[in-house]
């Protein structure tokens, strides 16, 4: 973490390593401030069962390894340990461009007091507006929408402004 921050990064994102060693979150927050620690959460919807009562399980290794950790519990735990933000990725919605996993996003956003960044599923500007308003996310990742040239950042921000969603707009 120290090398990355000294190289000029503002934040460090940790995901699978934090599940394997949750103290990384606390140690990073104590050393550099919680605002520098972004906790990546890769989550998969599962049938509700006793091990994961929320119906959302933490996965690692690109979604291939189930951990048995309930995503709702983990979000609360990482906030308690000092993470400054959560980047919440729905493995089920990721790459589909059919919209974010709204139930998951709202569940996590309402459960923690730190910012939640929605990830996985954006395909249209409407998806972003919906996840920010209905999903209560603080921010949204939009990789495929811009990487493949479907929309420009300006088009997306103009749409959000038309919908009354506050955005940082500098041109």
N, C-alpha and C positions, 0 to 999 in steps of 0.2 A: 504494500500500500504506500509506504513511504516513498519508494522510488517512483511510482506512478505519479503521486502528487508533486514530488519535487521536479518531475519532468514537465509539469505544467497542467496536469489534469485538475479539474475542480472537484471531481467526485470519483469514487471507486465503487464499482458494482461487484457484489459477490452473490453467488447463488448456491451451487452444489457444495462448495467448500464450507459455507455457513451451516448447511444441514449436517455435514459431517463433524463440524466443530463450531457450535453456536457462539463460543466465546470470542471468535474472530470479530463478531459484530461489536461486542462490548469493548474489546481491546482497541479496535479501530476507532470507535466513537470516543473513547477516553483519550486516545493519542492525537486524533485529528479533528474531533468534533463530529457529532452525529450528522451534521449537514453534509459531510463528505461521504457518508456511507449509504449507498443505494442497495437495497436488498432485492435481488431478482427472485421472483417466485414463478416457477413453471408449474402449472396446475392442470389437473385432468379431472373431469367429472366422472364419478364412480357411483355405483348403486349405494344408497345410504345403508351403512352398516355400523356396528358399534365402534370400530377402529377409526372411522372418519364420519362422525355424525353430521357434518355440514354437507356431505356428498361431494366434496372436492378434496382431492388428495395431492400432496406435493410429490412431484416427480423430478428425477435428476437424469443426467446423461442424455439430454435432448428429448426427454419424455419417455425414454425406454425403461427406466428403473423406477418402480413404485417404492415409496418410502414408508407407507403406513402412517404418515403424519398428516393430520387434518389441516387443511389450508387456513381455515379460520383461526384455529389455535396458533398456528405458526405466525400468521400476520400479527396477532396480538403479542406473541412472544418476541418477535424481532423488534417491534416498537418498544417493548419493555427493555430490551437489551441495548437500545440506543440508536437503531437505524434511523436515518433522517428521512428516507423515502422508500417506497415500495414500487418496483416495476413489476406489474402483475400481468403475466402472460398466460393466456388460455391456450393450452396445447391443442384443444379441440377446435378452436376457431382460427388458430394461427395459419396463415397462408390461404385461407378460404376466400377472403375478400367479401364475406357475407355479413359482416358486422361482428362487433365485440361480443363476448359472453357477458350479457348484461346482468344476469342474476349474480354471477360470481363477483363482478366489479362492484355492484352495489353492496353486496354482503361484506366485502373487505373494506370498502371505502367508509361504510358506516361503523365498522368495528374498531378503526384505529384513528388516532388524531394526527398522524403524519400524512403527507401527500401520497396519493396513489396515482401511478401512471398506468393507464390501460394499454395493453399490448395484445396483438393477435386478432386479426379479423377485419381490419379496416379496408373497405373497397370504395366507399362513396363518402362524400362530405357529410351526408346525413348520418352516417355511422358515428362520425366524430362528435357531431352535435348531440346525438342521443346518449353516447357514453359519458359525455361531460355533464349533461343535464340529468338524465334519468339514472345513469350509472354512478353519478356523483364523483367521477374521477376528477382529479386535479389537472391532469394532462393526458395526452394520448399519443402513442407511437403510430406512425402512418407509412411505414417503409414501402410496401408494394405500390401504394397509390402514386408515389412520386418516382420511385425507382424505375418503373416501367412507363413513365410518361403519361399516365392517365390524367393526372391533375398536377398543376403547379402549386407551390406553396401559396402564392398570391390568390389563386382561384379558391383554394380551401379556406384561407383566412377571410376572403370576401364573403363566402357563403356563411361562415360562422358569424360574422358581423351582421349580416342580413337576418340571421336567426336570433340575434340578441345575445350571443355567447361572447363574453369578453375575451379578447385576444390581444397579444402584444403585436402591434402593427407598425413596423418601421420600414420605410422604402426610401 
